[in-house]
Amino acid sequence: MPTNTISPKSQTSPALRGFSHSVLQVAGQTALLVAMVGSAVVAGGLLGLAISFRNLPDVRSLRGYIPSETTHIYDVNGTLLLSLHDEENREVVPLNAISPHLIRAVIAFEDSHFYQHHGINPVGIGRALVTNLTAGRTMEGGSTLTMQLVKNLFLTPERALGRKVSEAVLALRLEQIFDKQQILEMYLNQVYWGHNTYGVQTAARSYFNKPASDLTLAEAAMMAGIIQAPEAFSPFVDFQTAKQRQGLVLERMQELGWITAQEAATARQQEIKLGEITSFSGSRSPYITDTVMQELSQRFGREAVIKGGMRVQTTFDLKTQEIAEKVVKNAAKRLAGVRAEQMALVAVDPRTHYIKAVVGGVDYQKSQFNRATQAMRQPGSAFKPFVYYQAFASGRYTPDSSITDSPVTYRDSGEVYSPQNYDRSFSGSMSIRAALASSRNIPAVVLGQQVGINKVIETCRILGIKSPMLPVISLPLGAVDLTPLEITSAYATFANNGWQSETTSIVQITDNTGHLLLDNTPRPKLVLDPWAAAALNSAMQSVITSGTGTGAAIGRPAAGKTGTTSSERDIWFVGYVPQLATAVWAGNDNYAPLGKGATGGGMMAPIWREFMSQALKGVPVKSFTSMSEFTRPKPNK
């Protein structure tokens, strides 16, 4: 199993504990380096120097070390949508998941005495001493892999005596706590390989489009050769230089007897097929990843997401998402004539309450505001089903009950309110089904008063609508601001006969070891009266078969509701089949009115039909459950 934590040795060396306070004066860099030539002298001298460095980081903190790691987001079928990371793009793997070729190549070129020394290499220090004295300045540091690791983890990159001594002290401490394999695993997962790729796995996928376990000798030698200056030696930047560095690594491995001359020659001749720089690739669908990131950040915090190495399986189907984006793009051109500059679409599976598609605007490049999940807009008549459900749930009404569409006036806190129908006419006595289908306003207001506005609000809260609501008389006509996602999720519960799970964009999350961090397996609860939900589904089918939403007919049983605000600032169609609920909305961010005659039925219903017809291809036709399958509630008082 992969792991991203390192287990230390059980004991810490007594020689490296409890350093007392004293000061060791350093006469100069040359004198110190000379004193470090012999291994015994080096070990004793550095342990003494450690007294002066008692404020160095405690390497025991690495006992639970978890390096910053890239988070990957996938669609429901496993298609990668986006990789998220902070400064460091990394995927941690255990040592046994790294090609032996790469392990040998790195050790050969960076620290061939790695398994013989205890953190510092006197031979390397002596060689560096000669080089530095010849040059008259610091040219070579003689660093071991262990020293490089502590430098990357704890220290600044400056080339100074104090830092080099600190490296040596910390390296000795580290080798007392961790064994060689653990140090090597940490190093290979920590090292920078250029182009914002950290660690061997991310680098292997970027440079050669394969996991670190599959690297050939030729590829491994090229990767080992660029560690010292990854941006300059990168094959993406200068392939010839990268080949030269590869040759140096192969030559060193042959000198050490770790490969034969024939193996080295074969590796030099092998064709190298480069991958691509992946660190800064954008999302395949930014509205998806924005929606997922919003939920992830709420649950875990943004820092944990971009550094935690999560594997996030989302609820989205990329194919369905691409259909939604295409439909919105095409529809936006048609709506330009009514001065509707923006649109939103969101689809939810009623059986799971998984979000299947989300489009938050006409052009993400021009505006990243996600109107599907964040825009607070009035739903107009699309709010009426919440009133009609409450009427059916009271046990006093059925879809065929009569209600009067006649002038009515209400007085509330000194205010006089006389609701009007869209066409300013009155239809007299009619069935609730007909009133809903033709979107008459007065019957909805009357029913709201009869069942109680607070009861309607309570139903909305049960359905997951959290937006503020005031118990005003005009609430049944959509006098409230809510998001497209809120209303779609609520309608999805109607479609599922009152059964509801938590609406989510995430199926599950694991860490890089496969350990489950979050499981959003649907856990449906019955939150509505099933008979009342079935009655509403029956009545709302009439909206499409004979009412204001005939433009939404898709050749299978479907229910829905048009929505048009009185000021014509928002137009909607929200509808569903048993397997999918979808809302489409259009309007302007500055709330400017749309063109005269803009209606949800005339303009949004056909857009809904276009999306649903494509999204439901291959999905079996299913009818809504009949009211006769459930027991009608007893009338309440």
N, C-alpha and C positions, 0 to 999 in steps of 0.2 A: 504493500500500500504506500502511495506517496505520502510524504510528511513535510511539514514546514516548521517543525519544532526540533530542537537539538537537545538530546539528553546528555548531560555532563557525566563525568566520572563521579562516583559517590563521595570521594574525599578530595579536599583541597590540600595542597602541599603545605606542611607546617612552616617550611622555609619562607613561604610567601605571605604569611599572616603577621599581623601586629607590628608593622614597621614603626620603630621609635623615631622621635624627632631629632635630626642632626643635619648638618650641612656639609656637603662635599664640594670643595672649590675645584673648578675645572680650569686647568692651566691653559688649555687651548684645544682646538679641534684635532690637530695632528697628534698631540701627546695622548689624547684620549683614544684615538683610533689605533695608535701603536699599542696601547695597553690592552686593546681588545683582540689582539692577534691570537693569543693562545686560548684554547677552549676553557681551561680551568680558570685562567685569569679573567677571561670574558665573563664567565658565569659568576665568579665571586665579585668582580668589579661591578657588574650590573645590579646584583642583589644589593650591594652597598649603595649604589646610585639610587636605587628604588626608595631609599629612605628620604631622599630629597624630592621624590615624586609621589608622596603619599596622597596627593590630591588627584592622582590619575583616576580615570573611570575604573569601576570595579568590574572586571571581566566576568565575575560570577553572575552578573545581570543577564548574561547570554544563556543561562540555564533554561529560561523560558522564551528564548529569542524567537520572534516571529517576524521575518522581514516583510517590508512593504511589498505587496504583490498585486498584480493586475486582476481586476474583476472582469469576467466575461458574461455578456448578456446574449441569450439565445431565444429564438422563437419556440413555439410549442413543439415543433418538429426537430429541433436541434440545430437549426441554421443560425450561424453566428451573426448577430446584429451589430454589436459594438463591444470593444474592449476598453475598459475605463481604468485609468491609473493617474496617480499624482505625478510627482517628478520622476518616479521610477516605474518603468514598464517591466514587470517581472512575473514569471511563473516558476514557482519552487518545485523541484523534483528531488527525490532521494538519490544517493550516489549510485545505487544499482540500476537507476534509469538513465544513466549517462554512459555514452559509448566509452569502452576501455581505451579506444584510440585517442579520444580527446583527453582523458585523464592522464595517459602517458605523455601525450604531446605537451600539455600544460606543465607538467612536472619537469619534463626534460628541458624545456625552454626557459622556465621561470625559476625553478628551484630543484635541480637534479639531486640534491642531497636531502630532500624533504624528509625522507624516512630515517635519516641518520642523525639529524640535529634535533635540538630540544627547543626550537623557536628562533635561534640565531645561528648563523653559519660563519664560523671564524674564517674559513677559507674564502668565502664570498666577501667578508669584510676586509680581509687582507688584499684581495684583488681590487676592491673599490678604493682602498687606501693608496695603492700604487697609481691607479688611474687618476685619482683626485690630486695627488701630489704632483704628478706629471703635468696636469692641466692647470694647476694653480688655483683651482676652484672645485666645488662639488659637482662632479659629473655622474657619478655612479653611487648608489646607496647600499648595495650588497644586501638588499631586502630579501627575506625568505617569504614563502607564501603566507606563513603565519603573521609575519610583520606587515605584509600587504593587507591582510584581512583586518588586523586591528587598526591600521591606518584608515581603511575604508569605513569601519564601523565607528571609530571613536575620535579620530584626529583630523586635523586640517591637512590640506595637500602641500603646505609650504615645505621647502627644502631647507631645513635648518637643523643645527646640531641638537637643540633641545627636543625637537620632534623626533629625530632619529633615535635618541636615547629612550624617549618615551615609547617608541615603537618596540624597541628591544625589550624593555621592562615588561610591557604588556604582553608581548609574544611569549616570554618565559612564563608569565602567569597563566596565559591561555593554555599552554601545553601541559601545565600541571593539572588542569581541570578537564580538558577534553582530549580524546585520543586522536590519532592522525586522520582516521576516516571521517570523524565528525568535523574536524577542522577543514579538511578538503571539501566536504559537502557544503559547509558554510561558505567557503571561498568561491566555489564554482557557482553557487546561487547568488552570491553578492556582487561578483566582479562586473564591471561596466564593459560592454562590448560595442559601444557606439550607437548612434541614432536613437538614443533614449531607450535602448534595450539593456536590461540588467539581468544577469544570470544566464546560464548556459541554455536553458530550454527556450526562452524567448529569443535569444540570439540565433539559435539553430533554426527556429521556425522562420525568422526574418531572413537570414542569409541564404538558407538552403531549402526552405519550405518543408521541413521535416522535424520530428522530435529529436532531442539530443541523443536518444538511445540508438538512432539509426545513422549517425554520422559515420562516413567512411574515413579511412586514414587520411586521404587527400583533403577532405573537408575539415577534419579535426586539426590537421597541421596548419591550414589557413587560418582557422579561428584562433589557435594558440599564438600564431604569429602576429596578430593585430592587437593583442591585449595591451601592449606597452603604449600604443598611440592609436586607439581604435578609430577615431574620426579620420586621421590622416592615412592609416593603412587599410581602411575599409575597402573591400572589393567593389562596393557601390560607388566609391569615390575614385579609386585608382586601382584597377584590376591588376595591372602589371606589378605595382608595388606589393600588392597582396600576394601575388604569385612568388615574388622574390622572398617575402617573409615566410611563405610556406616552405620554400626550398631550404631556408636556414633552419627551420624546425626539423624538417626531415633529416637534414645533415646531422643535427645534434642528436636526434634519436638513433641514428645509425652509429655515431661515435660511441654512444653509451651501450650499443649492442642490443637495443630494444626492438629494432627492426633490421631486416637484412638489406643489403644493397639493392636486391631485386625488388623488394617491397617499396623501398624509397623511390626507385625509378618508375615503378608502376603508378605510384601515387602522383608523381610529378606529371605523368602523361594523362592521368584521368581527366576527362572533361568535367568542368565545374559548371553546374547549372544553378544560377543564382535565383533566389526568391525575390522578395520586394520589401521595401521599408514599410513596416506595418504599424509602427508606433503611433502615427498620427492619422490613421485612416478614420474617416467619418462614419457615422451610423448609416446603415442601409435604410433606416426609416426613423428620422429624428423625432417624429411625434410619438412613436412607440417608446423610444429610449427616454425621452423627456418624461413621459407618463410613468414609466417604470422607476426612473430615478427619483421622482417625487415620492413614490410609495416607499422605495428603499430608504431614502433619507429620513422619512418619518419614522420608520421602524428601527433603523440602525444608526442614523447620523451619517452625514456625507463623508466624513473622514474614514469611517469604517468601510464604507462602500468602495471608495477609490483606492484604498490601501489594503483591503482585507482579502483579496484573492478569491472572491466569491464566484460561484458558478450559478448564474441565475437563469432558470427556465421560465420564460414568460408565458402568458396565456394566449399571446397573439399568434395568428397564422399569417405568415408573411404573404401568402397568396391572396388571402382575404384583404389584408392591408393594402396590397398593391391595387386591388380592385377599387377599394374605397378612395385611394388617392387619385386614381385615374378618373373616377366618377366625379369627384369634387372639382378636379381641374377642368374637365369638360363642361360641367354645369356652371362654373364660374363665368365662363365666356357667355353663356346664354343669359345669365342673370345681370350682366353688365347693363342691359337695357333698362333695368328697373333700379339702377344705382345701388345694388347690393354688392359692396366691396369685399365682404368676407362671408365665409361659410364654415360649418363644422359638421362632422359626422362621427357618431360613435355607435358601436355595435356590441351587444352583450349576449352571451348564451344564457337563456333562462334556466336551463337545467343545472348549470354550475355557477352562474353569475361571474364567469370569466369574461373579461373584456377581450373581444376578438379583433376589433379594429378601432382606430382613433385617428381622426384627421382634424387638426386644430386650426386650420386656416387655408387660404388659397395658395400661399407661397411661403414656405418655411424660411427661405433665404431672405425674404423681405421682412418677415415678422415671425419671431419665435414664440409669441404668445399663444398658448394652447387654449383656444376657445372651447374646445370640447370638454375640458376638465376644469377650466378656470373662469370662463366668462359667465358673469351673472346676468341673465337675460329673462325678460318676462315671457312666459310660455303661452299667454293668451288662452284660447279655448282648449289647448292641449292639457290644461290643468283640470278640465271638467270631469274626466274619468275618476278622479279622486273623490269628487262629490257623489257621483253616481254609484261608485262602489259602496260608499258609506250608506247611501239610500238602500241598496240591496242588502247590506249587512244588517240593517235595522230590522229586517224581516217584514217591513211594511210595504215594500215595493218589489215588483218584478219588471223585466224589460217591457212587458205589455201593459203595465199600469198606466192609467191616464193622468195627465197633468195639463194645466191650463197655461197657454202662452198668451197672456193678456197683460195690459198695462198694470203696473204695480209700483207703489211708492213706499220707501222705508225712511224712517227718521232715526238717526243715531247721533247722540250727543249734540243735538241742535242742527245736525246736517240733514239735508233732504236728498235722498238718492232714488232715482227712477231709472232702472236699467233699460237699455234699448237693445234690440236685435241688430245685427249687422246691416240688414236691408231696411231697417226702420219700420218693418211691418209686424203684424201679429197673426198667429195661426189658430188661436183659440185652443180647444181641447185636442190633445194629441197624445200618442203613447210616448213613454220615456225613450223607447228605442228610436222612434222618429225624431224626438227632440234632440237626442244625442247625434243621430246620423246627420241631421241638417244643421247641427251646431247652433241651436236657438239659445240665446243668452238668458232670457227671462226664466225659463224652466230651471236652469242650473242655479240661478240666484235663489229662486223660491225653494228648491230642494235643499240648498245650503242652509237656509233659515230653518227649515223643518227638521233636518237631522242634526243641526248644530255645527257652527263653524269650528268650534273647538274640537269636535269629534273628527272633522275633516283633517285638521292640523295633526291630531293624534295619529290618524292613519298615515299621513305623510311621514311622520317621525318613525313609525313602525317600518315603513318602506325604505328608510335610510336617508331621507331628505333632511339635511342638516341646516340648510339656508334659513335665515330668519323669516318668520311669518307672523303677520299681525291678523287677529281675528276680525277683519273688516268685512263688510257685507259684500264687497266686490271681489273677495278672494276667489270664488268659484270661476271668475272670468280671467283668472291668471294675474291678479294684482300681487305678484310676488316675484322676486328674482331668484332664479336657480340655474344650475349648469346643465348642459345637455347630458352629461354623464349621470347626474342625479335622476333626471326624469326617465332616462333609458333604463337605469337599474330598477326603478320603481315599476315601470311597465313590464320588465322582465319577470317580476314577481307575479303580476297578473297573469302573464302567459303561462306560468308554472303552477297555476291554480292555488296561489297563496304560499307556495314553498319558496324559501329564500335562504341563500347562503351569503356570506360576505362578498361583496363585489371587489374584485382584485385584478391586478395585471400580472400577478406572479403565481406560478404553479408551485414551485419549490426553489429553495436555495441550499446549496451545499458548499462546503469549503473545498480546497483542492485535494483533500484526502477522501472526499466522498461523504464526509460526515454531514448529516442533515441539520441545517440551521433553521429552516422554516419549511413547513409543510402546509400548503393551502388546499389540501384535498377538500372538496365541497362537503360541508356538514349541514345539509338543509334542515331548516326548521319551519314548521307550519305557522305563519304569522298572520294570515288572513283567513276569513271564513271561505272554505272551498266553493260552496254554492254561490256565494256573492261574487267571487272571482269568476266563476263559470258564467254567471249571469252577465257580468260586465263584458267578458270575452264575446258572448253572443251578441250583445248590443253593439259592441265596437266593430264587429264584422259588418254590420249594416252600414257603417261609415264608408266602407270601401265598396260594398256591393250596390248601394243606392243613395249614398249621402255625399258629403263634401269631399270625400277622398277617393272617388272613383278612379282618379288618375293613378292610384297606387295599386290597382288590381294586378296581381301577378299569376293568376291562373291556379291558385291553390288557396285554401282557407287562410285568411289573414285578417288581423284586427288592427285598428289604428285610430288616430285622431289628428285632425288638422289644427293648426294654431296660427292665428293672426291677431296681433295686438291692435287696439282701436286706433292708435297713432300710426300704424303700419311701419313700425320700427323693427319688428321681428316677425319672421314667418317660419313656420315649422311644419314638419310631418313626423310624427312618432308612431311607430307601428311594430307589429311582431307576428311571427308564426311561432309554434311551440318550440322551435329550435333556435330562433334568433330574434332579438329585439334591437331595433335601430332607430335613432333619431337623426334627422337632418335639419339644420338651422341656417338661416341667412339673415344678414343685417349689416350694420355699419358700426365700427368701433366707437365713433363719435355720436352714436344714437340718432344720426340724421334719418329722417323718414325715407322709406323706399318710394318708388314710383307709384302713382295712382293705380289701383287695381291689383297690387301685389298681394297675393294670398297664399297661405300654406297649401290649400287644395290645388290651386292652379299652377303653382311653381315648384313646391317642395315635394308633393306627392309623386310626380313623375321621376324626380331624382331618387327618391326612396325606392321606387319600383325598379329603376335601372340598377341600383346597387344590389337590392335583394335578389333580383332575377339572376344576376351573375354569381353572387355569393352562395346561393342555394342550389346551384347546378350540381346534380348528383346526390343531393340530399332528398331522402324520401318524403313524399307528401304526407302530412300528418294533420288530422283534424283536431280541433279543440275538444276537450272533454265536455260532454253534455251536462247541463244542470241536473238532469234526471239521475245522474250518477251520485249526487250528493243530497244531503238533507237540508231543506230550507230552514234557516234560523227562525226561531219564534219571534214574533213582533215584540220589540222592546217598548217601554212606556215613554 
